Amino acid sequence: MTKKTYLIIYILLLCFIPMNMMAQKQIKLTANDKERIVKKVKKYCDMLILFSSDIENVDKMEQITELCENDKVQTFDDLSDLAKKNNGEYHSIPLFQYLQNITTKYENSIQMSFTDIKCERTVSEPAINKDIDGNAYAIVHVVKTMKSKGLNIKLPLKITVNLRTMKIGGTVSETYEDPQMLYLKGLEARNQ
């Protein structure tokens, strides 16, 4: 499916949500909230750096997934061929599969760094029921750099943090669109 197809699907899904389900307050974050969110993302990034740098750290996989909502959170696959992404192919894969690729393809020998970490804004998913709020996420901007044999990438990413559980909700690229990024853009548009 093309990007346009995914965009149309998400727009249609958002349009058919009943109005009472769409009524949700915009969440304002305090400076302390933003600091806690950035600390959580830094801890997640530090664990990824540790995991990807040495095969001896393969046992850190469980600690990384414990920081997330689950081991299936969508993660932008920056390890695959980025030339394919320019042709409209997207690559968001479950976190567990992404971590396995670091081990199997690169034998945990990637020099990874994260810079420019800042909490930008929040988005809220529609409520399922008028008495139960939908999930709300903080969107955190990071710049990820990776170097290894045949790999030299610098990408701006967005990492989401579930505000209720303070767990990582996924990672999307700011450069390449995929269904998860389109979903976030749809939520942002709905929230505005």
Summary of the structure (lengths in Angstrom):
residues: 192
radius of gyration: 17.0
end to end distance: 27.7
largest distance: 52.5
contacts: 563
relative contact order: 0.19
helix: 43%
strand: 29%
